[in-house]
Amino acid sequence: MTAAGPPTTVLFDWNGTLLDDMERARIASNLVREQWAGLGELTLQEFREAWCLPLSDHVKRLAVPDDRNTEATRDWSNYLATIDAPLAPGLSETLDALRDAGIAIAVVSSAGEAAVLRDIEAHGLAPRFDDIHAGVSLKQTAISRYVEGAPAGAVWYVGDTKFDMVQARAAGSVAIGYTAGYDGADALHDGGAHHLIDRLEDLIALIARTPGP
């Protein structure tokens, strides 16, 4: 697969990409850290340093004992599902532009299904996606289903973490790193991002200047 060609399908991560939820993730992490490790709150900088995927690895970095990791990971998702968060700037305009261009749009997220669906319903976004895949244990597998049989470069995945980029590349999609989320440009580049965007609206400009195969 080459990274050339405009997309016919754009897949998005949810948390940190379409939803600006880093602060609520920090709150959920602090609740888990206090409950399962008996430790105090993380600052935003400390949270960002501890953040990683898969979620079980992040929970381990919160100093939760290994034999409590499963319960703590579950609790983290449950806490997250009770806290509201705003949409990322430029989301509505970006979805409109993709739809006007005839590009299919879907969400592929490893976050808990209940939390993702609650967010999407709360913001009235369900009708704007062709598919919603939440609670995905391995994004590579879900993304691969779109890539199979598609022309080279036809499926793009937009995510905000190094993990997203690794999974997108492994699935054979074009990996687009969104730098305003959980990981910065360096981590996204290290994960193998084909392109970086600082704003969601930048995705439309990137598509417009991408030559056909």
N, C-alpha and C positions, 0 to 999 in steps of 0.2 A: 504494500500500500504506500502510495506517495501522499504527501500533504497538499497536493495540488487539487484544484477544482472547487467551485462554490458548492455549498451544501444544498441538499434536498430535504435534509432533516437536521434539526439542531436539538440536541439533548442538553438539559441543564441539571446541574446539581441544585439543591434547594437551600440548605442552611449555609449562610455565608456568601451565597451567590445571588439567588433571587430574593432571599430574605436576609435583612441586615440584623443578624441576631447574635453577634459576638458577645454583647453584654449579658444577654440571658443565658448564654452558654457558660459564661464566667460564674453567674449566680448558681446555675445547676452544679457546676464543678465545686463551688464552695460548699454547697449543701452536702454533696457526697463526701467531700474531704472532711467536713466536720463530723458527719454521721459515722463514717466508716474508718477514719484515721484519727479523729479527735484533734485535728489541726485547724489553725486559723485561716482566714480568708486570703486568697491570692489577689494581688493587684492585677490590673489589666495586663501589664507587661509580664508578670509572672505567669498569668494564665496563657498568654501567647507562647511563652517558652515551653510550657507544659503540654500545649495542644498538639495532638497528632491523631492519626487514624491508622488502623481501626480504633473504634471507641474504647475497646477493652485495653488497648495500650495507653490511651490517655488516662484512663482510670488508674492504671498501674502507676503512672507518673504522679498521681495525686496522693501516693503513699498508701493506697488501699492494699491490705494483705491479699496475696494471691488467692487464698481460699475463700475470699469474699468478693472476688472480682465480678463474677456473674451477677450477684445480687446488686452490687454497686453500679454496674453498667446498666442494669434494668432501671434502677432508681434514677440514674442520670437522665435517661430518656423520659421517665415519668415526670420528673421535675420540669424538664424542658417543655413538656406538653401543657403545663399549667401557666406558662408565662408568655405574654403577648410580645410580638416584635414587629417592627415596621418592614415594609418592602424596601428592596434596594432602589436607590434613585434611578430613574429612567426605565424602570421595568415595563410600565404600560406602553410607552412609546416604542420600546424594542419589540415587544410581542406584536404590536400592531404592524410594525414594519415587516416583520418576518411573515405574518399572516398575509399581508398585502402582496408579498413576493411569492406566495404559494409554497412556502417552506413549512414542513410539518414540525410541530413543537411538542416536546415531551419532557417530563421530569424523571430523572434517575437518581434516587437518593438512598443512602444507607441509613439515614435517620429513621426512627421508629415510625411505622405507618400511621399510627394514631396521631402523633404529633404533626406529621407533614400534612395529612388530610385535614386536621383541625386548622392549621395555618391557612391552607389553600381555601377552605370554606369560609374562614373568617374574613379573608380579603376578597371573596367573590371571584376567585380565579379559575375555578374548576372548568367552566365552559371554554376557557382560553387555551387549554392544553388538549392535544390529541390523545395522550396517554399519560398516566401518572404511575410510576413505579417507586414505591417507598418500602423501607425495611429491606433493602437489597443487601444481602450479605457480601456479595462480590460484584462490584459494578462492572468489571470486565465482562462477565457473563451476560448481563443485561444489555450492555452496549453492543456486544458482539452480535446479538440477534438482529439489530438494526443494520450492522455492517455487512452481514452475510448476504451476498447477492447484489449489494449496492455498488455502483461505480466507485472507483477510487476517489477519495476526498469528498464523497457525498454526505457523510455523516460526521458532524462536528459535535464534540462534547465540551461544554463550558463549565469549568469548576474553579474553586478558589484554593485548593490545597495540592501539595505535592502528590499526595495519595491519588487524587483525582487524575492528575496528569499521567501517572504511572499506569493506572487502570485504563484510561482512555487510549494510551499508546498501545498497551498490550491487546486491546480489543480491535485495533486496526483503524480507529477513528482519528480525526484531526483533533488534537488536544489544544484547547483554548484556555489559557490561564487568566483568571480575573483577579487583578492585584489588590482590589479593595476589600477582600475577604480575610480569611483566617491566616493564610500564608502570603508572604510578600513575593516580589518578582524573582528574587534569587532562588527561593525554594521551588517556585513553579518552573523556573528554567531548569533547575536540577532534576525535576521530575520528568522533563522531556517535552515541555510545552512547545508546540509548533509556533504559536503566536501568543502574545500577551495583550490584554486590554485593561485599561484603567477604569473605564466606565462601560456599562452595558451598551450604551448607544454606540460605542466604538465598534461593537460587533457588526453593525449594519455597514459602516464604512469599510470594514475589513472584507466583508462579503462582496461589496461593490467593486473593490479593486482586485479581487481574486480571479484570475483568468480561468476559463473553462479548461477541461482536460484536453 
